[in-house]
Amino acid sequence: MLKNLILFAANDEHRPALAALLREHNPGLTVSDDLELCDLEQLEPEELQESRLICFGGPLTLQSDVVKQIGHGAYQFYYAPLQYPGLAPSTAQEAEDDGPCVSVIAQSIGDAAPFDQIIDIETVTLPANIEAPQRDLIAFTRLARMFWRLSHAIACESMPAEPRSTRLN
């Protein structure tokens, strides 16, 4: 049974709001939003077995032995300036076509099936000549929306088994 949620965020200022949202869905859930990556190794195996780990805003590199101990999975929410994450453009034309896109991704973390599976992805075509701060704001807004949409599953259920993909223009 899911009892603990370990929450990491690329921006520490986001942690309290994310934790509050998850607690709204499951008031009995313990949300640890003040841990550092090195603290995971200090947690008891029983506590990890009853936990789910979430990283919001950037990728997280975990040791595979730690991932295997997390009983309810580890997931990351991040965005990348690519239309097809994981598939680098093979031609100059593909690179040019990929340029005005950003993908927002929810992905499981791990090194064995079903880990590293994309749970949800939204790809947004950006307006022409957009500057980095506006691009980042659009991407972050979509990322926050995806997290909000999946927050009940994160706090109360098993994560979706079937990936969902959306193209937004």
C-alpha positions as CSV (number, residue, x, y, z in Angstrom):
1,M,0.0,0.0,0.0
2,L,1.3,3.5,-0.9
3,K,2.0,5.3,2.3
4,N,4.9,7.7,1.4
5,L,5.7,10.0,-1.4
6,I,9.2,11.2,-1.9
7,L,9.1,14.5,-3.8
8,F,12.1,16.2,-5.5
9,A,11.7,19.4,-7.5
10,A,14.3,21.2,-9.7
11,N,13.1,24.4,-8.1
12,D,12.8,24.2,-4.3
13,E,10.1,26.9,-4.3
14,H,7.7,24.5,-6.1
15,R,8.0,21.7,-3.5
16,P,5.4,23.0,-1.0
17,A,2.7,23.6,-3.7
18,L,3.3,20.2,-5.3
19,A,3.2,18.5,-1.8
20,A,0.0,20.3,-0.9
21,L,-1.7,19.2,-4.1
22,L,-0.8,15.6,-3.5
23,R,-2.0,15.8,0.1
24,E,-5.4,17.1,-1.0
25,H,-5.9,13.9,-3.0
26,N,-4.7,11.6,-0.2
27,P,-4.6,13.2,3.3
28,G,-3.2,10.0,4.8
29,L,-0.1,10.1,2.5
30,T,3.2,11.2,4.0
31,V,4.9,13.5,1.6
32,S,8.6,14.0,2.1
33,D,9.6,17.1,0.2
34,D,12.7,18.1,2.2
35,L,15.0,15.1,1.3
36,E,18.1,15.3,-0.7
37,L,19.2,12.6,-3.2
38,C,21.9,11.3,-0.7
39,D,19.1,10.8,1.9
40,L,17.5,8.0,-0.1
41,E,20.3,5.6,0.9
42,Q,19.6,6.3,4.6
43,L,15.9,5.3,4.4
44,E,14.8,1.9,5.6
45,P,14.0,-0.7,3.0
46,E,10.5,-1.1,4.5
47,E,9.9,2.6,4.0
48,L,11.1,2.6,0.4
49,Q,8.8,-0.4,-0.3
50,E,5.8,1.7,0.8
51,S,6.9,4.7,-1.2
52,R,6.7,6.4,-4.6
53,L,9.3,8.9,-5.8
54,I,8.4,11.9,-7.9
55,C,10.9,14.3,-9.5
56,F,9.3,17.5,-11.0
57,G,11.0,19.9,-13.4
58,G,14.1,18.0,-14.4
59,P,15.6,14.6,-14.9
60,L,16.8,12.7,-11.9
61,T,19.6,10.1,-11.9
62,L,19.0,7.3,-9.4
63,Q,21.2,4.3,-8.6
64,S,19.4,1.2,-9.9
65,D,19.6,-0.6,-6.5
66,V,17.6,2.3,-4.9
67,V,15.0,2.3,-7.8
68,K,14.5,-1.4,-7.3
69,Q,13.6,-0.8,-3.6
70,I,11.0,1.8,-4.3
71,G,7.8,-0.3,-4.1
72,H,5.4,2.1,-6.0
73,G,7.8,3.3,-8.7
74,A,9.8,6.4,-9.5
75,Y,8.7,9.0,-12.0
76,Q,10.0,12.2,-13.4
77,F,8.2,15.2,-15.0
78,Y,10.3,17.4,-17.3
79,Y,10.4,19.1,-20.6
80,A,12.7,19.0,-23.5
81,P,13.0,21.2,-26.6
82,L,12.2,18.3,-28.9
83,Q,9.3,17.1,-30.9
84,Y,10.3,13.4,-30.5
85,P,12.3,13.0,-27.3
86,G,14.8,10.1,-27.4
87,L,15.0,10.3,-31.2
88,A,17.7,12.8,-32.3
89,P,17.0,14.4,-35.7
90,S,18.9,12.5,-38.4
91,T,18.9,15.2,-41.1
92,A,19.2,18.9,-41.2
93,Q,15.5,19.2,-42.3
94,E,14.4,17.1,-39.3
95,A,16.4,19.3,-37.0
96,E,14.9,22.4,-38.5
97,D,11.4,20.9,-38.2
98,D,12.1,20.0,-34.6
99,G,13.3,23.5,-33.6
100,P,9.9,25.2,-32.8
101,C,8.7,22.3,-30.5
102,V,8.9,21.5,-26.9
103,S,7.7,18.3,-25.3
104,V,6.5,17.9,-21.8
105,I,7.1,14.4,-20.5
106,A,6.1,12.1,-17.6
107,Q,8.4,9.1,-17.5
108,S,9.1,6.2,-15.2
109,I,12.7,6.0,-13.9
110,G,14.7,2.8,-13.9
111,D,16.8,0.5,-16.0
112,A,14.6,-2.5,-16.6
113,A,11.1,-2.9,-18.1
114,P,8.6,-1.3,-17.4
115,F,10.9,1.5,-16.3
116,D,11.9,4.4,-18.5
117,Q,8.5,4.2,-20.1
118,I,6.8,7.4,-21.1
119,I,3.6,7.7,-19.2
120,D,2.4,10.9,-20.7
121,I,3.7,13.3,-23.3
122,E,2.5,16.6,-24.8
123,T,4.3,18.3,-27.7
124,V,3.7,22.0,-28.3
125,T,4.6,23.9,-31.4
126,L,5.9,27.2,-30.3
127,P,5.3,30.6,-32.1
128,A,8.0,31.7,-34.5
129,N,10.8,33.8,-33.1
130,I,9.9,33.0,-29.4
131,E,12.6,33.9,-26.9
132,A,13.8,31.6,-24.2
133,P,11.9,33.0,-21.2
134,Q,8.6,32.7,-23.1
135,R,9.4,29.2,-24.3
136,D,10.3,28.2,-20.7
137,L,7.1,29.7,-19.4
138,I,5.0,27.8,-21.9
139,A,6.8,24.6,-21.2
140,F,6.5,25.0,-17.4
141,T,2.8,25.8,-17.6
142,R,2.2,22.6,-19.6
143,L,4.4,20.7,-17.2
144,A,2.4,22.0,-14.2
145,R,-0.9,21.2,-15.9
146,M,0.3,17.6,-16.7
147,F,1.3,17.1,-13.1
148,W,-2.0,18.5,-11.9
149,R,-3.9,16.1,-14.2
150,L,-1.9,13.1,-13.0
151,S,-1.8,14.2,-9.3
152,H,-4.7,11.9,-8.2
153,A,-3.0,8.9,-9.8
154,I,0.3,9.9,-8.2
155,A,-1.2,10.2,-4.7
156,C,-3.8,7.4,-4.8
157,E,-3.4,4.9,-7.6
158,S,-1.0,3.0,-9.7
159,M,0.4,5.2,-12.5
160,P,-1.2,4.8,-15.9
161,A,0.0,1.7,-17.7
162,E,-0.8,3.0,-21.2
163,P,1.2,6.0,-22.5
164,R,-0.8,9.0,-23.6
165,S,0.4,11.3,-26.3
166,T,-0.9,14.7,-27.3
167,R,0.1,17.1,-30.0
168,L,-0.8,20.8,-29.3
169,N,-0.4,23.4,-32.0
